[in-house]
Amino acid sequence: MSIQSVSFQECNDQFAKVFDRVLKNHEIISVNKDPEHQVILLDAQEYNSLLETLYLLSNPANANRLHEGISQHRKGLVREIDVTAYLD
C-alpha cells in the first residue's frame, strides 16, 4: 500500500480529481500543507476496514485465533461447511 502525496494547493485546485482518485482507485493520498501539517484522504470503506482489523487484532486471544486460521489455510488445512444455519 503506497501513499501518494499532493500539496495542499494542488488538492485545493483539483479537489474533484483528487477525490475521484481516492474513490475510484482506492488510493491513499497525503495532503501536505507543510512538513509539519499533513492529512490523509482515504475511502471511508477502507478506513472502516482498517478500524475493524485493528479491533480484531487488539485482543491477543482473538489475534492468535486469526493467525492460526491463516496458517491453517496456507497449509491447506481447510474444509467447507454449510453456514446457512448460522445466518439470521
Order of alpha helices (4+ residues) and beta strands (2+ residues): beta-alpha-alpha-beta-beta-alpha-alpha
